[in-house]
Amino acid sequence: MKRTTIGLMIGLIIGAIAFGGVSAPIKIGITKIVEHPALDAVEQGIIDGLEEAGYREGIDVDYLLASAQGDMSIAVGIAQDFLAQRVDIVVAITTPMALATVQVLGGTDIPVVYSAVTAPLAYGIIVSEDDPKQNGNVTGVSDLIDVENDLQLLRDLGDGIRKIGLIYNAGEANAEVLKEAALAAAPSVGVEVVTAVASSPGEVQMAAQSLIGRVDAYFVTTDNTVVSAIDSVVAAAEEAGVPFLVADPTSLPLGPVIAAGFDYYTHGRVTSTVIERIIKGESPEDIAPITHSQIEPEEVWLNLDAAAKVGLVFPQKLIDLADGIYYGGVIWEKKAD
């Protein structure tokens, strides 16, 4: 697949295109805060979904792909670049990228579609979940996870799971929301959440190591900073001999004992349906924001290879609940209904 990377110093000439009648290709800018398997899967799901809907790359649509590499100043610059080039639709993957994009493009005539955003209303990406007309040119798909359920999954591994280490980036809006949700939910689950902050991928290893001997399990939410350095958390959990749950099934082969959440490729496919509606002429003001859990429940996957490394045997309760397993280096299909 031919991809055009958008840099702050690169200018592309884009003709004015009206969805209703001018010759394609339509220019769609897709931007994410950082590269990691879940976000890459969202991006690919968007592209594949539009391809399946009949929008052929290079003929009907051109994709301008960009990553901010975890830097919010670059995120804002990418949005400014898209605005200057008058792309037809901008897709912002993750909360930080959506915040930067709405800051620059909110209120313009360029539709903004967010994807993999935890709490769009809480952070002002949208102003209403019920009345899309209040959101102007912005709509999209949220990936809000059930933090209390994730803590319960760890608790169900055994009576010894009492303290759960949560590594997060306090500067990442979605991560802060989910950290607060975990702290609030912990008492009802019967656990204590112990936090460690990593402000960049390079700090994840130190944060993970700081929890060794202090916690009975590790937990990482949909925190892009930490997920981009997930190997460091896996290594710390294995050194401590404790389980690790990540709220990203895409990361299952990378070493967590449990992966719970949404399939991010599917999340991208759902996002593509919103984009298709805009291409066909609907205004974002007429498209209500979507929460992924409205479409399908979260999935639970078990990594038997990782469990063996920390001496864990899954209780039957979790085996019965699981949608599938990773064993012998292979992801096995979901259980039959």
C-alpha positions in Angstrom: 0.0 0.0 0.0 1.4 3.4 -1.0 1.2 5.8 1.9 2.0 9.5 2.1 3.6 10.6 5.4 2.6 14.1 6.4 5.4 16.1 7.9 5.3 19.6 9.1 7.7 20.7 6.4 6.1 18.8 3.6 3.5 20.5 1.4 1.1 18.6 -0.9 -1.1 20.2 -3.5 -4.7 19.2 -3.0 -7.4 20.2 -5.3 -10.8 21.3 -4.0 -13.1 18.4 -4.1 -16.8 18.4 -3.4 -18.1 15.0 -2.4 -21.2 15.4 -4.5 -19.8 15.7 -7.9 -16.2 16.3 -8.6 -13.8 13.7 -9.7 -12.1 11.8 -6.9 -9.8 11.0 -5.2 -11.1 12.3 -2.0 -8.3 13.3 0.4 -8.6 11.8 3.9 -6.0 12.7 6.5 -5.6 10.0 9.1 -3.4 10.8 12.1 -2.5 9.0 15.4 -0.6 10.1 18.4 1.9 7.3 18.2 2.5 4.0 16.4 1.7 0.8 18.2 -0.3 -2.4 17.3 -3.7 -1.2 18.5 -3.6 2.2 16.7 -2.1 0.6 13.6 -5.0 -1.8 13.6 -7.5 1.0 13.8 -5.9 2.7 10.9 -5.9 -0.4 8.8 -9.5 -1.2 9.8 -10.5 2.2 8.5 -8.8 1.7 5.2 -10.0 -1.8 4.7 -13.6 -0.8 5.6 -13.6 1.9 3.0 -12.0 -0.4 0.4 -14.8 -2.9 1.0 -17.4 -0.1 0.6 -16.0 0.6 -2.8 -13.5 3.4 -2.2 -10.3 2.3 -4.0 -7.1 3.8 -2.9 -5.5 6.0 -5.6 -8.7 6.1 -7.6 -11.6 7.1 -5.3 -9.6 8.1 -2.2 -6.1 9.1 -1.2 -4.9 8.6 2.4 -2.5 11.1 4.0 -1.1 9.2 7.0 0.7 10.8 9.9 2.0 10.0 13.4 2.8 12.6 16.0 5.3 10.2 17.7 3.9 11.0 21.1 4.6 14.8 20.8 1.5 17.1 21.2 3.3 20.0 19.4 3.7 17.7 16.4 0.0 16.7 16.8 -1.1 20.3 16.5 1.3 20.9 13.6 -0.2 17.9 11.7 -3.7 19.3 12.2 -2.5 22.7 11.0 -0.9 21.1 7.9 -4.2 19.3 7.1 -6.1 22.5 7.4 -3.6 24.4 5.2 -3.9 21.7 2.6 -7.7 21.6 2.7 -8.1 17.8 3.1 -11.7 16.6 2.8 -11.9 14.6 6.0 -9.6 14.3 9.0 -9.6 11.1 11.1 -8.0 11.6 14.5 -7.0 8.4 16.3 -6.7 8.6 20.1 -7.7 11.3 22.6 -4.6 13.4 22.4 -4.8 13.5 18.6 -8.5 14.3 18.7 -7.8 17.2 21.1 -5.2 18.6 18.9 -7.3 18.2 15.7 -10.4 19.8 17.3 -8.3 22.7 18.6 -7.2 23.5 15.0 -10.2 22.3 12.9 -13.1 22.6 15.2 -15.7 24.9 13.7 -14.3 24.7 10.2 -16.0 23.1 7.2 -13.7 20.1 7.3 -15.3 17.1 8.9 -13.4 15.6 11.9 -14.0 11.9 12.8 -12.4 10.7 16.0 -11.6 7.1 16.7 -10.2 5.2 19.8 -11.1 8.1 22.0 -11.9 7.3 25.7 -14.1 10.1 26.9 -14.9 12.6 24.1 -17.5 14.5 26.1 -15.4 14.9 29.2 -12.5 16.5 27.3 -14.6 18.8 25.1 -14.0 16.9 21.9 -17.7 16.9 21.6 -20.2 18.9 23.7 -23.2 16.5 23.5 -23.6 12.7 23.1 -27.4 13.0 22.4 -27.6 16.0 20.1 -25.0 15.8 17.4 -25.9 19.2 16.0 -24.2 20.7 19.0 -20.9 19.1 18.0 -20.5 21.0 14.7 -18.1 19.3 12.4 -17.0 16.6 14.8 -18.3 13.1 15.4 -16.7 9.7 15.9 -16.3 6.4 17.8 -15.3 6.0 21.4 -13.5 3.0 22.9 -14.4 3.6 26.5 -13.5 0.4 28.5 -15.0 -1.1 31.6 -12.2 -0.5 34.1 -14.1 -2.1 37.0 -14.6 -5.3 35.0 -10.8 -5.4 34.2 -9.9 -5.1 37.9 -12.4 -7.9 38.6 -10.8 -10.1 36.0 -7.5 -9.7 37.8 -9.1 -10.2 41.2 -10.7 -13.4 39.9 -7.2 -14.9 39.2 -6.9 -15.7 42.9 -7.2 -14.6 46.5 -3.6 -13.3 46.4 -4.5 -10.5 44.0 -5.0 -7.6 46.3 -2.7 -4.8 45.1 -2.8 -3.9 41.4 -0.1 -1.7 39.8 -1.4 0.8 37.3 1.2 2.5 35.0 -0.1 5.5 33.3 0.9 8.8 31.6 -0.6 11.7 33.7 -0.3 13.9 30.7 -2.4 11.8 28.4 -6.1 12.8 28.9 -7.6 9.4 28.3 -5.1 7.7 30.7 -6.0 10.2 33.5 -9.7 9.5 33.1 -9.1 5.7 33.3 -6.7 6.1 36.3 -9.4 7.9 38.2 -12.0 5.3 37.2 -9.7 2.6 38.5 -9.1 4.3 41.8 -12.9 4.8 42.2 -13.8 1.2 41.3 -11.1 -0.5 43.4 -12.9 -0.6 46.8 -16.0 -2.3 45.3 -13.8 -5.0 43.7 -11.8 -5.5 46.9 -8.4 -4.4 45.6 -6.0 -1.5 46.0 -4.6 0.3 43.0 -1.0 1.4 43.2 0.0 3.9 40.5 3.3 4.7 38.8 3.6 7.5 36.3 5.5 7.3 33.0 5.5 10.6 31.0 7.1 9.1 28.0 7.7 5.6 26.5 11.3 5.9 27.8 10.0 6.1 31.4 7.8 3.1 31.2 10.5 0.7 32.2 11.4 2.6 35.3 7.8 2.9 36.3 7.2 -0.8 35.8 10.3 -1.7 37.8 9.3 0.6 40.6 6.2 -1.6 41.3 8.1 -4.9 41.6 7.5 -6.4 45.1 4.8 -3.8 45.8 1.9 -5.3 43.7 0.3 -8.6 43.0 -0.6 -7.8 39.4 0.0 -5.2 36.7 -2.7 -3.3 34.8 -2.4 -1.0 31.7 -5.4 0.7 30.2 -5.7 2.2 26.7 -2.8 4.4 27.5 -0.9 5.0 24.3 2.3 6.0 26.0 2.5 2.8 28.1 1.1 0.4 25.4 3.8 1.7 23.0 6.4 0.4 25.5 4.5 -2.7 26.6 7.6 -4.9 26.5 8.9 -3.1 29.6 5.7 -3.9 31.6 5.8 -7.5 30.4 9.4 -7.8 31.5 8.7 -6.4 35.0 5.6 -8.6 35.5 7.7 -11.7 34.5 10.5 -10.6 36.8 8.0 -10.2 39.7 6.2 -13.4 38.8 2.8 -11.7 38.7 0.1 -11.5 36.1 -0.5 -8.6 33.8 -3.7 -7.4 32.1 -3.7 -4.9 29.3 -6.9 -3.4 27.9 -6.0 -4.1 24.3 -6.6 -7.5 22.7 -4.3 -6.4 19.8 -1.3 -6.7 22.3 -2.1 -10.3 23.3 0.9 -11.9 21.6 3.3 -9.3 23.2 3.1 -11.0 26.6 0.3 -9.9 28.9 -1.5 -12.8 30.7 -4.9 -11.3 30.0 -6.0 -8.9 27.2 -9.5 -7.4 27.6 -11.3 -4.8 25.6 -12.2 -4.2 22.0 -10.7 -5.6 18.8 -9.1 -2.4 17.4 -9.2 -3.5 13.8 -13.0 -3.9 14.2 -13.0 -0.5 15.9 -11.4 0.9 12.7 -14.1 -0.8 10.6 -16.8 0.8 12.7 -15.1 4.2 12.2 -15.0 3.6 8.4 -18.8 3.5 8.4 -19.0 7.0 9.9 -16.5 8.2 7.3 -18.5 6.6 4.5 -21.7 8.4 5.6 -19.8 11.7 5.4 -18.5 10.9 1.9 -22.0 10.1 0.8 -23.1 13.5 1.8 -24.2 13.4 5.5 -23.0 16.2 7.8 -21.2 15.3 11.0 -24.0 17.3 12.7 -26.4 14.6 11.7 -24.3 11.7 12.8 -24.5 10.8 16.5 -21.3 9.9 18.3 -20.9 6.1 18.8 -19.5 4.2 21.8 -18.1 0.9 20.7 -19.7 -1.0 23.6 -23.1 -0.1 22.0 -22.2 -2.3 19.1 -20.5 -5.2 20.7 -19.2 -6.2 24.2 -15.6 -6.2 25.3 -13.6 -9.3 24.6 -11.5 -11.3 27.1 -8.5 -13.3 25.8 -6.1 -15.4 27.8 -2.4 -15.9 27.1 -1.4 -19.4 28.3 2.2 -18.9 27.2 2.5 -15.8 29.4 0.7 -17.5 32.3 3.1 -20.3 32.3 6.0 -17.9 32.7 4.6 -16.6 36.0 3.4 -19.9 37.2 -0.3 -19.1 36.9 -3.1 -21.5 36.2 -6.3 -19.9 35.1 -9.4 -20.6 37.2 -12.2 -22.4 35.3 -14.4 -19.3 35.7 -12.1 -17.3 33.5 -11.6 -20.1 31.0 -15.3 -20.3 30.6 -15.6 -16.5 30.2 -12.8 -16.2 27.6 -13.4 -15.5 24.0 -10.2 -17.2 23.0 -6.6 -18.0 23.9 -3.0 -17.5 22.9 -1.1 -20.8 23.2 2.0 -22.1 21.6 2.6 -18.8 19.8 -0.8 -19.1 18.1 -4.0 -17.1 18.6 -6.8 -19.7 18.6 -10.3 -18.8 17.3 -13.0 -17.6 19.6 -15.1 -20.2 21.3 -18.3 -21.1 19.5 -21.5 -19.5 20.8 
